[in-house]
Amino acid sequence: MTAFPHELCSDADLAVGDDLRGSAARFDSFVVVEQRGSFGKEAAIDAVRALDPQRAGGLIAEPGLRPFAIRPVGRPESSGVRARFAGRTGPASWLAPVEALPAGAPPEERPAGIGWEPLFAVCTNGSRDRCCAIKSRELAVLLHRELDDPDAGDDACVVEVSHLGGHRFAPTMLVLPTGYAYGRLDVDTALEVAWAAQDGLVHPANLRGRADLEPAAQVADAHWRSELGAAAPIDAVRITATTGDSADTLVDAEVQGRAERLRLRWQPGPVIQQTLCGGKPIATGRWSMRAPAG
C-alpha cells in the first residue's frame, strides 16, 4: 500500500505511473439527460428516474446502455430535467435528439436522416471526487469558450457531465457518440481532440479507450493510433478479434488495411491507500505489449 495523504488522487495516480489506457467505461449505447443544478453521486440514474419513474427502470437495466446526466457549462441556477440525446458508440456510432427516436432503448441501426455533431462531455462531478471539480471545471469553461458560440444555448457542443469513471485520471472527457474517452487533459490537448473529432477523426493523445471495446482491445487501439501519429478516422484501426483472459490477451486488428496482432498483459502496480480525496483504495498498474512471434 502507498499513501499520499497530502495529494489529490489524480496527482498520486500519475506519480506512481498508472496506465490510463484501457480504463474507459464500457457501454454500447447511451441516453443523455439534462439535469440543471447540482449533481449528486448517482446523478445520471436520478435524472433518468426523474423523467419517467415507470420507464426508467427498463432504461437503466438495458444491457450495454449507459445513462449520463449533463448540464450547460457554468452550473446554471435554474433547475429541471429533460431527455436530450440517445445513440450508439463504436465504428457505426450515431447521436440523435431523443424526440427524433421511438420510445425505449436506442435502435441498433442509425435512424434514417440522422446525422450528428460530436458532444464533448467533461466530468465536473465533485460529489464523486474532488479532482473532477478542481481540475475539470476550468477545462470545461475554456473549451466552451473556444468551441461554442456565446449564444449557442442547446446547440453547445461542450457540456458538463455527471460521471465518466476514472476520476483518478482527471481532467476526463468523453466524446459522444464515438465513445472515445480521454484523461489527464490540458486545454491545448483537449482542443486538439475536439477539433479532430469535429473532422471525424480520433486524436491519439491521452486516450483511455473506446467504450464498446474491452480493456485489452482499448489498449491495443490506443497503441496503434499512437503509432499512426496523427489523428485518423475511426476505422483506421479495426479490432477484429480478442482472445485470452485479462492476464494474457491477444488482440487482432486491421490497421489501415494491414493485419496486426499484439499480446497484452496487465502488470499490477502500487495500491494507493490514502489521498486528499479519500474514497476506496486505488489499484494501479500498467499494460505490457509485444507482437507475438510468428
GUPA-326961 format. One record per atom (N, C-alpha, C): residue in three letters; z, y, x. Coordinates in pm, whole numbers, padded with zeros to 5 digits, always signed. Layout:
BEGIN
AlaZYX/...
***
This chain:
BEGIN
Met+00000-00119+00083/Met+00000+00000+00000/Met+00000+00125+00088/Thr-00078+00227+00046/Thr-00086+00353+00118/Thr-00048+00465+00021/Ala+00039+00555+00063/Ala+00085+00663-00023/Ala+00036+00798+00030/Phe-00005+00883-00066/Phe-00046+01021-00034/Phe+00026+01113-00134/Pro+00157+01124-00126/Pro+00233+01196-00230/Pro+00201+01343-00241/His+00138+01402-00140/His+00112+01545-00142/His-00038+01577-00158/Glu-00118+01476-00195/Glu-00262+01495-00208/Glu-00310+01452-00347/Leu-00417+01515-00393/Leu-00483+01471-00514/Leu-00542+01332-00493/Cys-00556+01255-00601/Cys-00607+01119-00586/Cys-00749+01118-00531/Ser-00830+01218-00566/Ser-00968+01222-00517/Ser-00972+01249-00366/Asp-00880+01330-00316/Asp-00874+01355-00171/Asp-00823+01233-00097/Ala-00724+01165-00154/Ala-00670+01044-00092/Ala-00776+00935-00089/Asp-00850+00921-00197/Asp-00953+00818-00205/Asp-01063+00841-00101/Leu-01102+00966-00085/Leu-01202+00999+00017/Leu-01148+00971+00157/Ala-01021+00998+00179/Ala-00961+00982+00311/Ala-00961+00837+00357/Val-00950+00742+00264/Val-00947+00600+00304/Val-01086+00538+00303/Gly-01191+00618+00273/Gly-01327+00568+00281/Gly-01370+00480+00166/Asp-01313+00502+00048/Asp-01352+00423-00069/Asp-01499+00446-00102/Asp-01569+00340-00138/Asp-01713+00345-00166/Asp-01735+00382-00312/Leu-01807+00492-00337/Leu-01832+00530-00476/Leu-01947+00452-00538/Arg-02031+00388-00456/Arg-02143+00312-00511/Arg-02091+00192-00590/Gly-02156+00166-00702/Gly-02117+00053-00785/Gly-02003+00082-00879/Ser-01964+00209-00894/Ser-01847+00245-00974/Ser-01880+00305-01109/Ala-02009+00314-01145/Ala-02045+00374-01274/Ala-01998+00286-01389/Ala-01944+00347-01495/Ala-01902+00274-01614/Ala-02022+00203-01676/Arg-01999+00083-01733/Arg-02107+00003-01787/Arg-02126+00030-01935/Phe-02247+00062-01975/Phe-02284+00070-02116/Phe-02435+00072-02127/Asp-02486+00026-02241/Asp-02630+00020-02264/Asp-02678+00128-02360/Ser-02591+00167-02453/Ser-02625+00271-02549/Ser-02505+00362-02565/Phe-02527+00476-02629/Phe-02420+00576-02636/Phe-02432+00659-02763/Val-02320+00715-02803/Val-02316+00815-02908/Val-02232+00931-02856/Val-02281+01052-02874/Val-02217+01173-02820/Val-02169+01258-02937/Val-02041+01286-02938/Val-01978+01362-03046/Val-01921+01491-02988/Glu-01956+01603-03049/Glu-01899+01730-03004/Glu-01761+01748-03065/Gln-01662+01768-02979/Gln-01525+01795-03023/Gln-01477+01921-02953/Arg-01482+02031-03022/Arg-01439+02157-02963/Arg-01287+02160-02954/Gly-01239+02223-02848/Gly-01095+02230-02827/Gly-01051+02136-02716/Ser-00922+02103-02715/Ser-00865+02022-02607/Ser-00905+01876-02621/Phe-00918+01809-02505/Phe-00942+01666-02502/Phe-00810+01593-02481/Gly-00783+01490-02561/Gly-00672+01402-02535/Gly-00715+01288-02444/Lys-00623+01196-02416/Lys-00656+01085-02327/Lys-00764+00995-02384/Glu-00768+00981-02517/Glu-00869+00898-02583/Glu-00961+00986-02666/Ala-01008+01095-02608/Ala-01083+01195-02683/Ala-01208+01139-02749/Ala-01281+01052-02678/Ala-01407+01001-02733/Ala-01383+00916-02858/Ile-01286+00825-02852/Ile-01256+00741-02968/Ile-01200+00825-03082/Asp-01113+00920-03048/Asp-01058+01009-03151/Asp-01169+01087-03220/Ala-01267+01134-03144/Ala-01376+01213-03201/Ala-01462+01129-03294/Val-01493+01008-03256/Val-01574+00921-03342/Val-01500+00889-03470/Arg-01372+00860-03460/Arg-01293+00829-03580/Arg-01283+00950-03673/Ala-01281+01069-03615/Ala-01274+01190-03698/Ala-01401+01211-03778/Leu-01513+01156-03732/Leu-01639+01171-03805/Leu-01636+01096-03936/Asp-01601+00970-03929/Asp-01604+00882-04045/Asp-01517+00761-04012/Pro-01389+00762-04052/Pro-01299+00654-04014/Pro-01349+00515-04050/Gln-01419+00502-04162/Gln-01466+00371-04205/Gln-01577+00319-04114/Arg-01666+00409-04073/Arg-01779+00371-03990/Arg-01742+00363-03842/Ala-01637+00437-03803/Ala-01602+00448-03662/Ala-01570+00315-03598/Gly-01497+00229-03671/Gly-01459+00100-03614/Gly-01580+00020-03571/Gly-01686+00021-03652/Gly-01807-00052-03618/Gly-01876+00006-03497/Leu-01881+00138-03488/Leu-01945+00201-03373/Leu-01871+00170-03244/Ile-01739+00183-03248/Ile-01658+00162-03128/Ile-01667+00016-03083/Ala-01679-00076-03179/Ala-01683-00219-03145/Ala-01822-00268-03111/Glu-01924-00185-03128/Glu-02062-00226-03100/Glu-02074-00266-02952/Pro-02119-00390-02923/Pro-02129-00433-02782/Pro-02220-00341-02702/Gly-02171-00297-02587/Gly-02252-00214-02497/Gly-02266-00070-02537/Leu-02202-00027-02647/Leu-02214+00113-02690/Leu-02093+00191-02642/Arg-02117+00308-02585/Arg-02009+00391-02531/Arg-02005+00524-02605/Pro-01892+00559-02666/Pro-01879+00692-02726/Pro-01835+00794-02622/Phe-01886+00917-02634/Phe-01844+01027-02549/Phe-01809+01146-02637/Ala-01705+01219-02600/Ala-01676+01348-02661/Ala-01721+01457-02565/Ile-01790+01557-02619/Ile-01833+01669-02536/Ile-01787+01799-02601/Arg-01790+01906-02524/Arg-01765+02040-02577/Arg-01847+02137-02494/Pro-01879+02254-02549/Pro-01950+02355-02469/Pro-01869+02395-02347/Val-01935+02433-02242/Val-01866+02475-02120/Val-01781+02598-02148/Gly-01657+02595-02102/Gly-01569+02709-02121/Gly-01459+02689-02222/Arg-01449+02570-02281/Arg-01342+02538-02375/Arg-01331+02641-02486/Pro-01426+02646-02579/Pro-01419+02743-02689/Pro-01295+02722-02774/Glu-01244+02831-02829/Glu-01121+02822-02907/Glu-01145+02761-03044/Ser-01266+02769-03096/Ser-01294+02712-03226/Ser-01282+02561-03221/Ser-01254+02500-03336/Ser-01237+02355-03342/Ser-01346+02295-03431/Gly-01348+02164-03438/Gly-01446+02096-03522/Gly-01506+01977-03450/Val-01551+01881-03528/Val-01610+01758-03476/Val-01741+01732-03547/Arg-01845+01699-03471/Arg-01973+01662-03532/Arg-02051+01574-03436/Ala-02126+01481-03493/Ala-02211+01395-03413/Ala-02328+01476-03361/Arg-02363+01455-03232/Arg-02471+01532-03172/Arg-02590+01445-03131/Phe-02565+01346-03045/Phe-02675+01268-02988/Phe-02641+01119-02987/Ala-02745+01040-02978/Ala-02733+00897-02952/Ala-02853+00856-02869/Gly-02842+00740-02804/Gly-02955+00696-02724/Gly-02925+00572-02646/Arg-03018+00538-02556/Arg-03004+00419-02471/Arg-03032+00458-02326/Thr-02974+00379-02236/Thr-02984+00406-02093/Thr-03092+00317-02030/Gly-03109+00335-01898/Gly-03197+00246-01823/Gly-03340+00294-01814/Pro-03431+00207-01770/Pro-03570+00246-01748/Pro-03641+00298-01872/Ala-03605+00245-01989/Ala-03667+00289-02114/Ala-03571+00381-02191/Ser-03497+00462-02119/Ser-03393+00545-02181/Ser-03450+00649-02275/Trp-03369+00686-02373/Trp-03406+00794-02464/Trp-03278+00855-02522/Leu-03291+00977-02568/Leu-03181+01051-02629/Leu-03237+01126-02748/Ala-03165+01126-02859/Ala-03214+01193-02979/Ala-03099+01252-03057/Pro-03123+01360-03133/Pro-03020+01410-03224/Pro-02984+01302-03326/Val-02856+01291-03356/Val-02810+01187-03448/Val-02879+01199-03584/Glu-02903+01322-03628/Glu-02964+01338-03761/Glu-03107+01285-03767/Ala-03167+01262-03651/Ala-03304+01208-03649/Ala-03307+01056-03653/Leu-03189+00992-03656/Leu-03180+00847-03647/Leu-03120+00788-03774/Pro-03151+00661-03804/Pro-03084+00594-03915/Pro-02937+00572-03884/Ala-02856+00550-03987/Ala-02713+00528-03967/Ala-02691+00399-03888/Gly-02581+00396-03811/Gly-02550+00278-03732/Gly-02572+00300-03585/Ala-02570+00191-03510/Ala-02589+00199-03366/Ala-02731+00241-03334/Pro-02755+00302-03217/Pro-02890+00342-03179/Pro-02987+00224-03181/Pro-03108+00241-03232/Pro-03205+00131-03232/Pro-03243+00090-03091/Glu-03292-00033-03077/Glu-03329-00086-02946/Glu-03442-00007-02883/Glu-03542+00026-02961/Glu-03660+00095-02910/Glu-03650+00244-02936/Arg-03716+00322-02853/Arg-03720+00467-02874/Arg-03790+00497-03005/Pro-03727+00571-03095/Pro-03792+00605-03223/Pro-03919+00685-03201/Ala-04016+00665-03286/Ala-04144+00735-03275/Ala-04123+00886-03280/Gly-04192+00957-03192/Gly-04186+01102-03191/Gly-04066+01161-03120/Ile-03981+01075-03061/Ile-03861+01124-02994/Ile-03889+01143-02845/Gly-03869+01264-02797/Gly-03872+01292-02653/Gly-03731+01328-02612/Trp-03711+01369-02489/Trp-03576+01409-02451/Trp-03577+01499-02329/Glu-03478+01584-02326/Glu-03445+01661-02208/Glu-03309+01612-02161/Pro-03286+01602-02030/Pro-03160+01545-01982/Pro-03040+01632-02018/Leu-02928+01562-02039/Leu-02800+01626-02065/Leu-02710+01596-01946/Phe-02646+01699-01893/Phe-02560+01684-01775/Phe-02415+01700-01817/Ala-02344+01589-01817/Ala-02207+01585-01868/Ala-02109+01579-01751/Val-02032+01686-01735/Val-01934+01697-01626/Val-01795+01668-01683/Cys-01725+01571-01624/Cys-01593+01535-01676/Cys-01491+01642-01638/Thr-01427+01699-01740/Thr-01324+01802-01718/Thr-01193+01766-01787/Asn-01174+01639-01820/Asn-01058+01598-01899/Asn-00932+01585-01814/Gly-00857+01694-01804/Gly-00733+01693-01728/Gly-00625+01606-01789/Ser-00640+01568-01917/Ser-00543+01479-01978/Ser-00550+01339-01919/Arg-00667+01302-01865/Arg-00681+01173-01799/Arg-00638+01181-01652/Asp-00678+01289-01586/Asp-00642+01305-01445/Asp-00663+01451-01406/Arg-00569+01506-01331/Arg-00577+01648-01297/Arg-00697+01680-01208/Cys-00747+01582-01131/Cys-00864+01609-01046/Cys-00983+01656-01128/Cys-00999+01598-01249/Cys-01113+01634-01332/Cys-01103+01778-01380/Ala-00982+01827-01398/Ala-00964+01966-01438/Ala-00976+02059-01318/Ile-00909+02023-01209/Ile-00905+02112-01093/Ile-01040+02124-01025/Lys-01110+02011-01010/Lys-01233+02011-00931/Lys-01360+02024-01013/Ser-01355+01992-01142/Ser-01479+01982-01218/Ser-01509+02101-01309/Arg-01406+02172-01351/Arg-01433+02282-01446/Arg-01517+02391-01381/Glu-01486+02425-01257/Glu-01566+02528-01190/Glu-01709+02480-01171/Leu-01727+02351-01139/Leu-01862+02295-01125/Leu-01938+02307-01256/Ala-01874+02274-01368/Ala-01941+02283-01497/Ala-01983+02426-01528/Val-01895+02522-01498/Val-01926+02663-01524/Val-02045+02709-01440/Leu-02046+02674-01312/Leu-02154+02718-01223/Leu-02286+02651-01259/Leu-02284+02523-01294/Leu-02407+02456-01337/Leu-02461+02518-01465/His-02371+02543-01558/His-02410+02605-01685/His-02474+02741-01661/Arg-02418+02816-01570/Arg-02470+02949-01539/Arg-02611+02940-01478/Glu-02634+02838-01395/Glu-02763+02824-01327/Glu-02870+02759-01414/Leu-02831+02667-01501/Leu-02929+02583-01570/Leu-02953+02623-01715/Asp-02859+02694-01777/Asp-02870+02725-01919/Asp-02895+02874-01942/Asp-02975+02902-02041/Asp-02992+03039-02087/Asp-02859+03088-02145/Pro-02823+03215-02126/Pro-02696+03265-02179/Pro-02681+03245-02329/Asp-02793+03242-02400/Asp-02788+03224-02546/Asp-02831+03084-02586/Ala-02812+02986-02497/Ala-02861+02851-02524/Ala-02793+02786-02644/Gly-02664+02814-02663/Gly-02593+02755-02777/Gly-02601+02603-02774/Asp-02645+02545-02886/Asp-02654+02400-02898/Asp-02759+02339-02806/Asp-02847+02422-02751/Asp-02951+02371-02663/Asp-02908+02368-02516/Ala-02783+02398-02487/Ala-02735+02394-02349/Ala-02749+02253-02294/Cys-02792+02242-02170/Cys-02808+02109-02109/Cys-02687+02067-02028/Val-02593+02160-02005/Val-02470+02128-01932/Val-02353+02132-02031/Val-02275+02025-02034/Val-02161+02018-02125/Val-02041+01962-02048/Glu-01922+01987-02101/Glu-01802+01921-02052/Glu-01786+01791-02131/Val-01744+01684-02063/Val-01731+01555-02128/Val-01589+01502-02109/Ser-01547+01417-02202/Ser-01407+01375-02211/Ser-01364+01282-02099/His-01445+01183-02065/His-01402+01084-01966/His-01523+01002-01923/Leu-01540+00987-01793/Leu-01651+00907-01740/Leu-01602+00785-01664/Gly-01472+00778-01635/Gly-01421+00676-01545/Gly-01441+00721-01401/Gly-01353+00675-01314/Gly-01367+00709-01173/Gly-01324+00849-01139/His-01212+00895-01196/His-01166+01031-01166/His-01133+01048-01018/Arg-01111+00935-00948/Arg-01086+00946-00803/Arg-01209+00992-00727/Phe-01325+00997-00795/Phe-01448+01046-00734/Phe-01482+01188-00781/Ala-01387+01258-00841/Ala-01412+01392-00893/Ala-01459+01486-00781/Pro-01548+01581-00820/Pro-01610+01603-00950/Pro-01716+01497-00983/Thr-01715+01449-01108/Thr-01809+01348-01152/Thr-01901+01404-01260/Met-02021+01350-01266/Met-02120+01395-01364/Met-02205+01276-01406/Leu-02239+01272-01534/Leu-02326+01169-01590/Leu-02453+01235-01640/Val-02568+01175-01606/Val-02697+01223-01656/Val-02738+01133-01772/Leu-02750+01191-01889/Leu-02798+01118-02006/Leu-02938+01165-02040/Pro-03026+01073-02079/Pro-02995+00937-02121/Pro-03007+00830-02014/Thr-03052+00860-01894/Thr-03078+00754-01798/Thr-02953+00673-01765/Gly-02835+00738-01771/Gly-02711+00668-01740/Gly-02674+00670-01594/Tyr-02739+00755-01514/Tyr-02702+00765-01373/Tyr-02577+00852-01358/Ala-02477+00797-01288/Ala-02351+00866-01266/Ala-02340+00909-01120/Tyr-02280+01026-01099/Tyr-02264+01083-00965/Tyr-02118+01121-00943/Gly-02078+01127-00815/Gly-01941+01165-00784/Gly-01932+01245-00656/Arg-01812+01304-00635/Arg-01785+01388-00517/Arg-01892+01497-00502/Leu-01925+01560-00611/Leu-02034+01658-00612/Leu-01986+01795-00569/Asp-02074+01867-00499/Asp-02058+02011-00485/Asp-02170+02076-00567/Val-02167+02206-00578/Val-02262+02274-00666/Val-02405+02253-00620/Asp-02431+02266-00490/Asp-02568+02253-00442/Asp-02625+02114-00470/Thr-02546+02011-00444/Thr-02593+01874-00469/Thr-02613+01850-00618/Ala-02519+01899-00700/Ala-02531+01881-00844/Ala-02657+01949-00898/Leu-02689+02066-00845/Leu-02812+02133-00887/Leu-02936+02053-00847/Glu-02935+01996-00727/Glu-03048+01914-00685/Glu-03064+01793-00775/Val-02952+01731-00813/Val-02955+01618-00906/Val-03015+01660-01039/Ala-02971+01775-01089/Ala-03017+01823-01219/Ala-03166+01860-01216/Trp-03207+01931-01114/Trp-03349+01970-01106/Trp-03438+01846-01097/Ala-03394+01746-01020/Ala-03471+01623-01011/Ala-03480+01555-01147/Ala-03367+01546-01218/Ala-03366+01481-01349/Ala-03456+01553-01448/Gln-03461+01684-01439/Gln-03549+01759-01529/Gln-03696+01733-01501/Asp-03725+01684-01379/Asp-03862+01644-01344/Asp-03884+01495-01364/Gly-03786+01427-01426/Gly-03799+01285-01450/Gly-03769+01199-01329/Leu-03694+01253-01231/Leu-03666+01182-01107/Leu-03516+01155-01092/Val-03484+01058-01007/Val-03345+01022-00978/Val-03314+01066-00835/His-03218+01157-00820/His-03180+01203-00687/His-03084+01102-00626/Pro-03102+01066-00497/Pro-03020+00959-00438/Pro-02883+01003-00389/Ala-02857+01132-00375/Ala-02731+01177-00313/Ala-02613+01156-00407/Asn-02500+01109-00352/Asn-02374+01097-00425/Asn-02384+01007-00548/Leu-02471+00910-00541/Leu-02500+00824-00656/Leu-02395+00715-00670/Arg-02334+00706-00788/Arg-02238+00599-00816/Arg-02308+00476-00874/Gly-02409+00497-00956/Gly-02479+00384-01013/Gly-02535+00417-01150/Arg-02609+00320-01205/Arg-02671+00337-01338/Arg-02598+00248-01438/Ala-02570+00302-01555/Ala-02477+00240-01649/Ala-02519+00101-01696/Asp-02648+00074-01705/Asp-02691-00056-01758/Asp-02694-00166-01652/Leu-02663-00133-01527/Leu-02662-00231-01418/Leu-02520-00274-01384/Glu-02503-00401-01345/Glu-02373-00444-01299/Glu-02345-00386-01161/Pro-02218-00387-01116/Pro-02183-00314-00994/Pro-02269-00345-00872/Ala-02293-00471-00839/Ala-02371-00502-00719/Ala-02513-00448-00730/Ala-02571-00454-00850/Ala-02705-00400-00870/Ala-02704-00248-00861/Gln-02597-00184-00906/Gln-02583-00039-00889/Gln-02584-00002-00741/Val-02512-00080-00662/Val-02505-00053-00518/Val-02642-00070-00454/Ala-02710-00179-00487/Ala-02842-00204-00430/Ala-02941-00095-00470/Asp-02937-00055-00596/Asp-03025+00051-00644/Asp-03000+00180-00566/Ala-02871+00215-00548/Ala-02836+00336-00473/Ala-02882+00325-00328/His-02866+00206-00269/His-02907+00185-00130/His-03058+00206-00114/Trp-03136+00142-00199/Trp-03281+00154-00185/Trp-03328+00296-00214/Arg-03264+00363-00307/Arg-03301+00502-00335/Arg-03267+00591-00216/Ser-03157+00564-00150/Ser-03122+00639-00030/Ser-03226+00617+00079/Glu-03275+00493+00092/Glu-03379+00464+00191/Glu-03509+00538+00160/Leu-03539+00555+00030/Leu-03661+00629-00007/Leu-03650+00775+00035/Gly-03527+00825+00041/Gly-03504+00961+00090/Gly-03508+01065-00020/Ala-03624+01093-00071/Ala-03640+01198-00173/Ala-03614+01140-00312/Ala-03594+01231-00408/Ala-03582+01189-00547/Ala-03709+01116-00589/Ala-03690+01010-00669/Ala-03802+00925-00708/Ala-03790+00889-00856/Pro-03899+00846-00918/Pro-03893+00805-01059/Pro-03795+00689-01078/Ile-03747+00673-01200/Ile-03650+00567-01226/Ile-03708+00430-01197/Asp-03839+00412-01218/Asp-03900+00281-01196/Asp-03944+00259-01051/Ala-03911+00353-00960/Ala-03941+00332-00819/Ala-03859+00215-00764/Val-03741+00193-00822/Val-03658+00076-00790/Val-03637-00001-00919/Arg-03688-00122-00923/Arg-03677-00203-01044/Arg-03602-00331-01009/Ile-03477-00341-01057/Ile-03395-00460-01032/Ile-03452-00575-01114/Thr-03482-00686-01047/Thr-03544-00800-01117/Thr-03449-00917-01136/Ala-03348-00931-01050/Ala-03254-01043-01065/Ala-03126-01013-00988/Thr-03014-01062-01043/Thr-02884-01055-00976/Thr-02819-01191-00990/Thr-02786-01254-00879/Thr-02726-01388-00883/Thr-02603-01391-00794/Gly-02512-01483-00824/Gly-02390-01496-00747/Gly-02272-01439-00822/Asp-02165-01410-00751/Asp-02045-01355-00812/Asp-02011-01222-00745/Ser-01897-01164-00788/Ser-01863-01030-00738/Ser-01835-01029-00588/Ala-01797-01145-00533/Ala-01765-01150-00390/Ala-01888-01167-00303/Asp-01994-01225-00360/Asp-02115-01254-00283/Asp-02233-01256-00379/Thr-02313-01150-00377/Thr-02418-01133-00477/Thr-02552-01109-00410/Leu-02655-01175-00462/Leu-02792-01148-00421/Leu-02859-01061-00527/Val-02920-00952-00483/Val-02992-00863-00574/Val-03138-00857-00531/Asp-03227-00889-00625/Asp-03371-00881-00601/Asp-03427-00761-00675/Ala-03529-00699-00615/Ala-03588-00581-00677/Ala-03730-00562-00629/Glu-03802-00481-00703/Glu-03929-00426-00657/Glu-03906-00280-00625/Val-03928-00244-00499/Val-03906-00106-00454/Val-04043-00047-00423/Gln-04086+00042-00510/Gln-04220+00099-00501/Gln-04326-00012-00484/Gly-04306-00118-00562/Gly-04404-00226-00568/Gly-04385-00339-00469/Arg-04296-00324-00370/Arg-04274-00431-00273/Arg-04145-00506-00306/Ala-04148-00639-00283/Ala-04031-00721-00311/Ala-03923-00699-00206/Glu-03799-00679-00252/Glu-03686-00660-00163/Glu-03569-00746-00213/Arg-03482-00784-00119/Arg-03362-00861-00154/Arg-03247-00817-00065/Leu-03129-00806-00124/Leu-03008-00773-00049/Leu-02897-00870-00087/Arg-02816-00906+00014/Arg-02692-00978-00012/Arg-02577-00878+00000/Leu-02494-00870-00104/Leu-02385-00772-00107/Leu-02252-00842-00119/Arg-02154-00789-00048/Arg-02018-00841-00055/Arg-01921-00723-00066/Trp-01820-00742-00151/Trp-01716-00641-00169/Trp-01602-00670-00072/Gln-01565-00569+00004/Gln-01457-00582+00102/Gln-01341-00491+00060/Pro-01230-00548+00013/Pro-01118-00466-00033/Pro-01063-00377+00079/Gly-01020-00259+00040/Gly-00959-00165+00132/Gly-00815-00139+00095/Pro-00757-00030+00144/Pro-00617+00001+00112/Pro-00598+00026-00038/Val-00480-00006-00085/Val-00440+00029-00222/Val-00359+00157-00215/Ile-00408+00260-00286/Ile-00339+00389-00287/Ile-00231+00384-00395/Gln-00108+00391-00352/Gln+00004+00368-00443/Gln+00054+00496-00509/Gln+00047+00607-00437/Gln+00109+00730-00487/Gln+00028+00851-00445/Thr-00001+00940-00541/Thr-00067+01067-00514/Thr-00005+01174-00604/Leu-00049+01297-00587/Leu-00004+01405-00676/Leu-00042+01379-00821/Cys-00147+01301-00842/Cys-00197+01278-00978/Cys-00117+01175-01054/Gly-00032+01098-00983/Gly+00041+00992-01050/Gly-00053+00880-01091/Gly-00022+00813-01200/Gly-00110+00710-01252/Gly-00096+00577-01179/Lys-00185+00485-01214/Lys-00181+00350-01159/Lys-00224+00348-01013/Pro-00183+00246-00938/Pro-00234+00230-00802/Pro-00386+00220-00802/Ile-00450+00272-00699/Ile-00596+00273-00689/Ile-00640+00170-00587/Ala-00713+00069-00633/Ala-00769-00032-00542/Ala-00899+00022-00484/Thr-00909+00028-00354/Thr-01028+00082-00289/Thr-01102-00029-00215/Gly-01217+00004-00161/Gly-01293-00093-00084/Gly-01431-00041-00051/Arg-01510-00126+00014/Arg-01645-00090+00049/Arg-01737-00210+00030/Trp-01864-00180+00003/Trp-01965-00283-00008/Trp-02036-00298+00126/Ser-02051-00422+00168/Ser-02136-00451+00284/Ser-02265-00513+00231/Met-02374-00492+00303/Met-02501-00546+00257/Met-02592-00577+00375/Arg-02675-00674+00356/Arg-02775-00707+00455/Arg-02888-00780+00387/Ala-03004-00779+00448/Ala-03117-00856+00399/Ala-03098-01001+00440/Pro-03094-01098+00347/Pro-03072-01237+00384/Pro-03186-01292+00468/Ala-03152-01384+00556/Ala-03253-01446+00642/Ala-03354-01523+00558/Gly-03477-01522+00602/Gly-03581-01596+00531/Gly-03634-01520+00414/
***
